[in-house]
Amino acid sequence: GTKLVENAGSTMNEVVTSVQRVTDIISEISAASQEQTSGISQVN
């Protein structure tokens, strides 16, 4: 029982870390998209 709880806790930590990584990547994509939009509007 205790070992299962420890494993579940460890897995949850990994999930949280992965979600943070995905959030960072989405933020980078968003920033890049805004830069592209800005660049396109300057060309037009």
DSSP file (Angstrom, degrees, kcal/mol; ACC not computed):
  #  RESIDUE AA STRUCTURE BP1 BP2  ACC     N-H-->O    O-->H-N    N-H-->O    O-->H-N    TCO  KAPPA ALPHA  PHI   PSI    X-CA   Y-CA   Z-CA
    1    1 A G     >        0   0    0      0, 0.0     4,-2.0     0, 0.0     5,-0.2   0.000 360.0 360.0 360.0 -49.3    0.0    0.0    0.0
    2    2 A T  H  >  +     0   0    0      1,-0.2     4,-2.4     2,-0.2     5,-0.2   0.909 360.0  51.7 -62.7 -41.7    2.7    2.4    1.0
    3    3 A K  H  > S+     0   0    0      1,-0.2     4,-2.7     2,-0.2    -1,-0.2   0.888 107.7  52.2 -63.9 -39.0    4.8    1.7   -2.0
    4    4 A L  H  > S+     0   0    0      2,-0.2     4,-2.6     1,-0.2    -1,-0.2   0.912 109.7  49.1 -62.7 -42.1    1.8    2.3   -4.3
    5    5 A V  H  X S+     0   0    0     -4,-2.0     4,-2.4     2,-0.2    -2,-0.2   0.910 111.4  49.5 -64.0 -42.0    1.2    5.7   -2.7
    6    6 A E  H  X S+     0   0    0     -4,-2.4     4,-2.3     2,-0.2    -2,-0.2   0.925 112.2  48.1 -62.4 -44.4    4.9    6.5   -3.1
    7    7 A N  H  X S+     0   0    0     -4,-2.7     4,-2.6     1,-0.2    -2,-0.2   0.900 111.0  50.7 -62.7 -40.9    4.8    5.5   -6.8
    8    8 A A  H  X S+     0   0    0     -4,-2.6     4,-2.5     2,-0.2    -1,-0.2   0.911 110.4  49.7 -63.7 -42.1    1.7    7.5   -7.4
    9    9 A G  H  X S+     0   0    0     -4,-2.4     4,-2.0     2,-0.2    -2,-0.2   0.908 111.5  48.6 -62.2 -42.6    3.3   10.5   -5.8
   10   10 A S  H  X S+     0   0    0     -4,-2.3     4,-1.9     2,-0.2    -2,-0.2   0.912 111.5  49.4 -63.7 -43.7    6.4   10.1   -8.0
   11   11 A T  H  X S+     0   0    0     -4,-2.6     4,-2.3     1,-0.2    -2,-0.2   0.901 108.5  53.2 -63.5 -41.1    4.3    9.7  -11.1
   12   12 A M  H  X S+     0   0    0     -4,-2.5     4,-2.6     1,-0.2    -1,-0.2   0.899 107.0  52.4 -61.5 -40.4    2.3   12.9  -10.2
   13   13 A N  H  X S+     0   0    0     -4,-2.0     4,-2.4     1,-0.2    -1,-0.2   0.906 109.2  49.6 -61.7 -41.1    5.5   14.8   -9.9
   14   14 A E  H  X S+     0   0    0     -4,-1.9     4,-2.4     2,-0.2    -2,-0.2   0.902 110.6  50.3 -63.7 -40.8    6.6   13.6  -13.3
   15   15 A V  H  X S+     0   0    0     -4,-2.3     4,-2.7     2,-0.2    -2,-0.2   0.930 110.3  49.5 -63.1 -45.5    3.2   14.7  -14.8
   16   16 A V  H  X S+     0   0    0     -4,-2.6     4,-2.3     1,-0.2    -2,-0.2   0.919 111.3  49.5 -60.3 -44.1    3.4   18.1  -13.2
   17   17 A T  H  X S+     0   0    0     -4,-2.4     4,-2.0     1,-0.2    -1,-0.2   0.914 111.9  48.5 -61.3 -43.4    7.0   18.6  -14.6
   18   18 A S  H  X S+     0   0    0     -4,-2.4     4,-2.5     2,-0.2    -2,-0.2   0.903 109.9  51.3 -64.5 -41.5    5.8   17.5  -18.1
   19   19 A V  H  X S+     0   0    0     -4,-2.7     4,-2.6     1,-0.2    -1,-0.2   0.899 109.0  51.4 -63.1 -40.4    2.8   19.9  -17.9
   20   20 A Q  H  X S+     0   0    0     -4,-2.3     4,-2.3     2,-0.2    -1,-0.2   0.907 109.7  50.3 -62.3 -40.9    5.2   22.7  -17.0
   21   21 A R  H  X S+     0   0    0     -4,-2.0     4,-2.3     2,-0.2    -2,-0.2   0.926 111.1  48.0 -62.2 -45.7    7.4   21.9  -19.9
   22   22 A V  H  X S+     0   0    0     -4,-2.5     4,-2.7     1,-0.2    -2,-0.2   0.906 110.1  52.9 -62.0 -41.8    4.4   21.8  -22.3
   23   23 A T  H  X S+     0   0    0     -4,-2.6     4,-2.2     1,-0.2    -1,-0.2   0.908 108.9  49.6 -60.5 -42.7    3.2   25.2  -20.9
   24   24 A D  H  X S+     0   0    0     -4,-2.3     4,-2.2     2,-0.2    -1,-0.2   0.918 111.1  49.2 -61.6 -43.8    6.7   26.7  -21.6
   25   25 A I  H  X S+     0   0    0     -4,-2.3     4,-2.5     1,-0.2    -2,-0.2   0.916 110.2  50.5 -63.5 -43.2    6.7   25.3  -25.2
   26   26 A I  H  X S+     0   0    0     -4,-2.7     4,-2.6     1,-0.2    -1,-0.2   0.895 109.2  52.2 -62.5 -39.2    3.2   26.8  -25.8
   27   27 A S  H  X S+     0   0    0     -4,-2.2     4,-2.4     2,-0.2    -1,-0.2   0.910 109.7  49.0 -62.2 -41.9    4.4   30.1  -24.5
   28   28 A E  H  X S+     0   0    0     -4,-2.2     4,-2.4     2,-0.2    -2,-0.2   0.908 111.4  49.1 -64.3 -42.0    7.3   30.1  -26.8
   29   29 A I  H  X S+     0   0    0     -4,-2.5     4,-2.5     2,-0.2    -2,-0.2   0.915 111.0  50.7 -63.1 -42.5    5.0   29.2  -29.8
   30   30 A S  H  X S+     0   0    0     -4,-2.6     4,-2.2     2,-0.2    -2,-0.2   0.922 110.8  48.1 -61.5 -44.9    2.7   32.0  -28.8
   31   31 A A  H  X S+     0   0    0     -4,-2.4     4,-2.1     1,-0.2    -1,-0.2   0.908 112.0  49.6 -62.7 -42.1    5.6   34.5  -28.7
   32   32 A A  H  X S+     0   0    0     -4,-2.4     4,-2.4     1,-0.2    -1,-0.2   0.893 109.4  51.9 -64.9 -39.5    6.9   33.3  -32.0
   33   33 A S  H  X S+     0   0    0     -4,-2.5     4,-2.6     2,-0.2    -1,-0.2   0.899 108.8  50.5 -63.6 -40.9    3.4   33.7  -33.6
   34   34 A Q  H  X S+     0   0    0     -4,-2.2     4,-2.4     2,-0.2    -1,-0.2   0.898 110.0  50.3 -64.4 -39.5    3.1   37.2  -32.3
   35   35 A E  H  X S+     0   0    0     -4,-2.1     4,-2.6     2,-0.2    -2,-0.2   0.913 110.8  49.4 -63.8 -42.1    6.5   38.0  -33.8
   36   36 A Q  H  X S+     0   0    0     -4,-2.4     4,-2.8     2,-0.2    -2,-0.2   0.929 110.8  49.7 -62.0 -45.2    5.4   36.6  -37.1
   37   37 A T  H  X S+     0   0    0     -4,-2.6     4,-2.3     1,-0.2    -2,-0.2   0.912 111.7  48.8 -60.3 -42.9    2.2   38.6  -37.0
   38   38 A S  H  X S+     0   0    0     -4,-2.4     4,-1.5     1,-0.2    -1,-0.2   0.918 112.3  48.5 -62.5 -43.9    4.2   41.7  -36.3
   39   39 A G  H  X S+     0   0    0     -4,-2.6     4,-1.7     1,-0.2    -2,-0.2   0.896 110.9  50.2 -63.8 -41.7    6.6   41.0  -39.1
   40   40 A I  H  X S+     0   0    0     -4,-2.8     4,-2.2     1,-0.2    -1,-0.2   0.908 108.5  51.8 -65.1 -41.8    3.8   40.3  -41.6
   41   41 A S  H  < S+     0   0    0     -4,-2.3    -1,-0.2     1,-0.2    -2,-0.2   0.830 108.1  52.6 -66.4 -29.3    2.1   43.6  -40.7
   42   42 A Q  H  < S+     0   0    0     -4,-1.5    -1,-0.2     2,-0.2    -2,-0.2   0.866 108.2  50.6 -71.3 -35.9    5.3   45.5  -41.3
   43   43 A V  H  <        0   0    0     -4,-1.7    -2,-0.2     1,-0.3    -1,-0.2   0.905 360.0 360.0 -66.9 -41.4    5.7   43.9  -44.7
   44   44 A N     <        0   0    0     -4,-2.2    -1,-0.3    -5,-0.1    -2,-0.2   0.487 360.0 360.0 -74.3 360.0    2.1   44.9  -45.7
